[in-house]
Amino acid sequence: MSGSVLRIAVIAPLRFPIRRPHAGGLEAAVWSEVEALRARGHEVTVVAVTGSEHVESGSVWEMPELAWDAGAARTDKTYPPAYETLSVPMLRRALETIGARAGDFDVISNHCLHALPLQMAPQLDVPMVTTLHTPVDDDFVRAHHAAAGRGSIFLSVSEHTRREWQHAGVASALLSNGVDPRVWAAGPGGDELVWFGRIVPEKAPHLAIAVARALGRRLTIAGRVGDRAYAEEVFGPLLGDDITFVGELDPSGLAELVGRSAVALATPAWAEPFGLVGPEALMCGTPVVGFAVGGVPEIAAASVGMRLVGAGDVAAMAEAVEEVWDRAGDPLFRAAVRARAVECFSLDARTTALEEVFGALSAEAAPAELPA
């Protein structure tokens, strides 16, 4: 792009505020996008949940932060009843405001997991780019087909995700998530294992605990509890003197923990659309051993220092950790791990590519100048 300032409306997911410590990889990716675009001088308006760092309190762009009913199943896969009665109507109001002020925006960057932005895209008169962060969603597919070419264009965070959506009839271009090397700084390594992510069954930290105990090594776990029943019934009883749970950490604190660890474990029990913890750990110079699921093999193929084993294979993961352990403290090896991560997963490179997509789409949508 030529360096011109773009006026961008970012539609965030509506479950959690976009703030530090990040609720999950999706929220971290959206936060990083907004930060990077604003750092380059673009005007970014954020539609997000109350308490988000980038939204002015009380503005039309602010969605309510939802409370759970007592005794409800608090998981990252379920929503409080007020999601549909409060958040979605507020989202509609924000989108209607964008449409009414279409001349104030060049492009919409949509990360919302609700289909409403896609349903309304043809009426907004602002070009929309939707990033696909998840497995195929039937409501998204229906909204896209109903738009008949007048809705959003799409980006996918991995080739795995791109293929899944292509099979459902939604074409997209590949643009991986990016990691800021200034936040995820190089670390010295250490003599313990680390696992970080949401404490939910699909991330399976209990398998990381099994690996650590098979090796007789200490493990530190960091993350937000995203499934209360799993945390209380499965995860919590496994903690002990050798397994430390430190809860949520802000990005700088988390990067410091990862950087002073020997090896990071990644134990997804589902087909990760991307797997942000891999590039984050690698950016710190910390090698990663993980399960080969979803988009994770693409990260490993582009990396130095990432070993994969079969899904759920605790014994194979333990063996792979032993194989990389001696190199995990070598400064030259850690420097090579980080250098490749910066080359392949830099937030700067992703932002440049995003600017080009936004700039081209905005120019295509702009009316032609009248002859003098």
Protein Blocks (a to p, Z undefined) as FASTA:
>chain_A
ZZiacdddddddfkbccddddfblklmmmmmmmmmmmmnopacdddddehiakbcehiak
lccdddddehiacdfkbccfklmmmmmmmmmmmmmmmmmmmmmpfbdcdfbfbfklmmmm
mmnopacddddfbdcdfklmmmmmmnnopaccdddfbfklmmmmmmnopacddddddddf
klmgcdebdabdcdeddddfklommlmmmmmmmnopacddedddfbfklmmmmmmmmgcf
klccebjadfklmmmmmmmpfbdcdfdfbdcfkopmlmmmmmnopacddddehjlmmmmm
mpghiacddehilklmmmmmmmmmmmmmmmklmmmmmmmmmmmmgfklmmmmmmmmmmmm
mmmmpccdddZZ
